């Protein structure tokens, strides 16, 4: 993959999809349908998926493409592919809470090596540059001309006073019990893949997820966090989270800044 070519394309498509999502978000009431797995889907999900899919297929026709909204139409068997969640955090979107994101990632040999996470309602854009380093862009977020970027670096955590982020819509007792094993200075909730980005920026040290996720939910945020020096590992054995798994289901996982003393 030519990363010098990839990054401008996925950045632009994320911004364009964000515009389409916000048209729905800022408009009158929108319909919410229920998918076969009981998760919600809206016209914003479908419009963003169509826009991103068309753009990626035009730019990279020979690369396998997996998207959440089209996952039922194919089996994921490749180890190198593009993977998209056009609107992560649909529950936050439906409740108009703003914690939703557009996610596009490139996975190579089972590892998410490049990605973009855009939170259009918050105006925050995170991505990996061509060299793999993670940045947050500020300014006008123009489609064709990147603005100023700030390199991202994970925190140097204090294990006696950790900053923890957890899911807003899927937090449960098991998650609270696990967080309780650490010395926590502060804990906050956030929706969607923003949680990875909060660890990448140093706003949090630890993000445990003891619940069901799919590869498209995590790949872009995982890439951004890796590009900022962080790690994402399986909850059970602390091995790196791998991609290209049959069915695309993730195990429970932990995202964290190096230096956090992980608990079992």
C-alpha positions as CSV (number, residue, x, y, z in Angstrom):
1,X,0.0,0.0,0.0
2,X,1.2,3.5,-0.9
3,X,0.5,5.3,2.5
4,X,1.3,8.7,0.9
5,X,-1.7,8.1,-1.3
6,X,-3.9,6.3,1.3
7,X,-3.9,8.9,4.1
8,X,-5.3,11.9,2.1
9,X,-8.0,9.6,0.7
10,X,-9.3,8.2,4.0
11,X,-9.0,11.6,5.6
12,X,-11.1,13.3,2.9
13,X,-13.7,10.5,2.9
14,X,-14.1,10.6,6.7
15,X,-14.7,14.4,6.5
16,X,-17.2,14.0,3.7
17,X,-19.0,11.2,5.5
18,X,-19.1,13.4,8.6
19,X,-20.8,16.2,6.7
20,X,-23.4,13.7,5.5
21,X,-23.9,12.4,9.0
22,X,-24.3,15.9,10.4
23,X,-27.0,16.8,7.8
24,X,-29.1,14.0,9.3
25,X,-28.1,14.7,12.9
26,X,-29.0,18.4,12.6
27,X,-32.2,17.8,10.7
28,X,-35.7,16.8,11.8
29,X,-36.4,13.4,13.4
30,X,-34.9,10.5,11.5
31,X,-35.9,6.8,11.3
32,X,-34.1,4.2,13.3
33,X,-34.2,0.6,12.2
34,X,-33.0,-2.5,14.0
35,X,-30.5,-4.8,12.4
36,X,-30.5,-8.6,12.9
37,X,-28.1,-8.3,15.8
38,X,-30.5,-5.9,17.5
39,X,-28.2,-2.9,17.0
40,X,-29.6,0.3,15.6
41,X,-29.0,1.7,12.1
42,X,-30.1,5.1,10.6
43,X,-30.0,6.7,7.2
44,X,-26.8,8.5,8.4
45,X,-25.1,5.1,8.8
46,X,-26.2,4.0,5.4
47,X,-25.4,7.2,3.6
48,X,-21.9,7.4,5.1
49,X,-21.3,3.8,4.3
50,X,-22.2,4.3,0.6
51,X,-20.0,7.4,0.3
52,X,-17.0,5.8,1.9
53,X,-17.3,2.5,0.1
54,X,-17.6,4.2,-3.3
55,X,-14.6,6.3,-2.6
56,X,-12.4,3.5,-1.4
57,X,-13.4,1.1,-4.2
58,X,-12.6,3.8,-6.7
59,X,-9.2,4.6,-5.2
60,X,-8.1,1.1,-4.2
61,X,-10.1,-1.4,-6.3
62,X,-7.7,-4.3,-5.6
63,X,-7.9,-4.1,-1.8
64,X,-10.4,-6.1,0.1
65,X,-13.0,-3.8,1.7
66,X,-15.0,-4.7,4.8
67,X,-17.7,-2.3,6.2
68,X,-20.1,-2.8,9.0
69,X,-23.2,-2.1,6.9
70,X,-22.1,-4.6,4.3
71,X,-20.6,-7.3,6.5
72,X,-23.4,-9.8,5.9
73,X,-22.6,-9.8,2.2
74,X,-19.2,-11.4,2.5
75,X,-16.9,-13.4,4.7
76,X,-13.8,-11.8,6.1
77,X,-10.8,-14.1,5.4
78,X,-8.1,-11.7,4.3
79,X,-5.3,-10.6,6.5
80,X,-4.8,-7.3,4.6
81,X,-7.8,-5.1,4.0
82,X,-9.6,-1.8,4.4
83,X,-12.2,-1.8,7.2
84,X,-14.9,0.8,7.8
85,X,-17.4,1.7,10.5
86,X,-19.2,4.6,8.9
87,X,-20.9,5.7,12.1
88,X,-19.6,4.2,15.3
89,X,-21.7,5.1,18.3
90,X,-25.1,5.0,16.6
91,X,-26.8,4.9,20.1
92,X,-25.0,8.2,20.9
93,X,-26.1,9.6,17.5
94,X,-29.8,8.6,18.1
95,X,-29.7,10.2,21.5
96,X,-28.0,13.2,20.1
97,X,-25.1,13.0,22.5
98,X,-22.3,13.8,20.0
99,X,-20.0,10.9,20.9
100,X,-20.0,9.2,17.5
101,X,-17.3,8.8,15.0
102,X,-16.4,7.9,11.4
103,X,-13.8,5.1,11.3
104,X,-11.6,4.0,8.4
105,X,-8.5,1.7,8.8
106,X,-6.1,-0.3,6.8
107,X,-5.1,-3.6,8.3
108,X,-1.9,-5.3,7.1
109,X,-1.1,-8.9,8.1
110,X,-3.7,-8.7,10.9
111,X,-2.4,-5.4,12.3
112,X,-4.3,-2.0,11.9
113,X,-1.3,0.1,10.7
114,X,-3.1,3.2,9.5
115,X,-6.4,4.8,10.3
116,X,-8.6,7.9,10.7
117,X,-11.2,8.6,13.5
118,X,-13.4,11.7,12.9
119,X,-15.9,12.9,15.5
120,X,-18.0,15.4,13.4
121,X,-20.2,16.7,16.2
122,X,-17.1,17.5,18.3
123,X,-14.9,18.7,15.4
124,X,-12.1,16.4,16.4
125,X,-10.1,14.6,13.7
126,X,-7.4,12.0,14.6
127,X,-5.4,10.0,12.1
128,X,-2.1,8.4,11.4
129,X,0.2,10.1,8.9
130,X,1.9,8.2,6.1
131,X,4.8,7.3,8.4
132,X,2.4,5.8,11.0
133,X,2.6,8.5,13.6
134,X,-0.7,9.7,15.1
135,X,-1.8,13.3,15.0
136,X,-4.9,15.4,15.8
137,X,-5.7,18.0,13.2
138,X,-7.1,21.4,14.1
139,X,-8.4,24.4,12.1
140,X,-11.0,24.4,9.4
141,X,-10.6,20.6,8.6
142,X,-10.8,21.5,4.9
143,X,-11.3,18.5,2.6
144,X,-8.3,19.0,0.3
145,X,-5.8,20.9,2.5
146,X,-4.9,19.5,5.9
147,X,-4.5,22.1,8.6
148,X,-2.2,22.3,11.6
149,X,-1.5,18.9,13.3
150,X,-0.4,18.1,16.8
151,X,1.6,14.9,17.2
152,X,-0.1,12.5,19.7
153,X,1.7,10.7,22.5
154,X,0.3,8.6,25.2
155,X,0.7,9.6,28.8
156,X,3.4,8.5,31.3
157,X,0.9,6.9,33.7
158,X,1.0,7.1,37.5
159,X,-0.2,3.7,38.6
160,X,-1.2,5.3,41.9
161,X,-3.5,7.8,40.2
162,X,-4.7,6.5,36.8
163,X,-7.1,8.2,34.4
164,X,-9.6,5.7,33.1
165,X,-12.1,5.9,30.2
166,X,-15.0,3.4,29.7
167,X,-18.0,2.9,27.5
168,X,-20.9,5.3,27.9
169,X,-23.6,3.0,26.5
170,X,-22.1,-0.4,27.4
171,X,-20.7,0.0,30.9
172,X,-21.6,-2.8,33.2
173,X,-20.7,-4.2,36.6
174,X,-17.9,-6.4,35.2
175,X,-16.2,-3.3,33.8
176,X,-16.6,-1.5,37.1
177,X,-15.2,-4.4,39.0
178,X,-12.2,-4.6,36.8
179,X,-11.6,-0.8,37.0
180,X,-11.8,-1.3,40.8
181,X,-8.6,-3.3,40.7
182,X,-6.6,-0.1,39.9
183,X,-5.8,3.0,41.8
184,X,-8.0,5.5,39.9
185,X,-7.6,9.2,40.1
186,X,-10.6,9.9,37.8
187,X,-12.9,7.9,35.5
188,X,-14.9,9.2,32.6
189,X,-17.4,7.8,30.1
190,X,-17.2,8.3,26.3
191,X,-18.9,6.8,23.3
192,X,-17.6,5.1,20.2
193,X,-13.9,4.9,19.2
194,X,-13.2,8.2,20.9
195,X,-12.0,6.2,23.9
196,X,-9.0,5.0,22.0
197,X,-8.2,8.5,21.0
198,X,-8.5,9.8,24.6
199,X,-5.8,7.3,25.5
200,X,-3.8,8.4,22.4
201,X,-3.9,12.0,23.4
202,X,-2.9,11.3,27.0
203,X,-6.3,12.3,28.3
204,X,-6.7,8.8,29.7
205,X,-4.3,6.0,30.6
206,X,-6.5,3.0,30.4
207,X,-9.6,1.8,28.5
208,X,-10.9,-1.7,29.3
209,X,-13.7,-3.2,27.2
210,X,-15.4,-6.2,28.7
211,X,-18.2,-6.5,26.1
212,X,-18.9,-7.4,22.5
213,X,-17.2,-5.4,19.8
214,X,-16.5,-6.0,16.1
215,X,-13.3,-5.4,14.2
216,X,-14.7,-2.4,12.4
217,X,-15.5,-0.8,15.8
218,X,-11.9,-0.9,16.9
219,X,-9.5,-1.0,14.0
220,X,-9.2,2.8,13.3
221,X,-8.9,3.8,17.0
222,X,-6.4,0.9,17.5
223,X,-4.3,2.3,14.6
224,X,-4.4,5.8,16.1
225,X,-3.5,4.6,19.5
226,X,-0.6,2.4,18.2
227,X,0.6,5.5,16.3
228,X,0.7,7.4,19.6
229,X,2.7,4.7,21.3
230,X,-0.1,2.8,23.0
231,X,-1.2,-0.8,23.0
232,X,-4.4,-2.8,22.6
233,X,-4.3,-6.4,24.0
234,X,-6.7,-9.2,24.6
235,X,-8.2,-9.2,28.1
236,X,-7.6,-12.9,28.7
237,X,-3.9,-13.3,27.9
238,X,-2.6,-9.7,27.2
239,X,-1.5,-10.6,23.7
240,X,-1.9,-8.0,20.9
241,X,-5.4,-7.7,19.5
242,X,-5.4,-9.3,16.0
243,X,-7.6,-8.6,13.0
244,X,-9.0,-10.8,10.2
245,X,-10.6,-13.2,12.6
246,X,-13.5,-15.4,11.4
247,X,-16.7,-13.6,12.0
248,X,-15.0,-10.3,12.8
249,X,-15.8,-10.6,16.5
250,X,-13.3,-9.2,19.0
251,X,-12.5,-10.7,22.4
252,X,-12.6,-8.5,25.4
253,X,-9.6,-6.2,25.3
254,X,-7.6,-3.5,27.1
255,X,-6.3,-0.3,25.5
256,X,-3.6,1.4,27.5
257,X,-0.5,3.6,27.7
258,X,2.8,1.6,28.3
259,X,3.6,1.8,31.9
260,X,0.2,0.9,33.2
261,X,0.5,-2.3,35.3
262,X,-2.2,-4.4,33.8
263,X,-4.3,-6.6,36.1
264,X,-5.8,-9.9,35.4
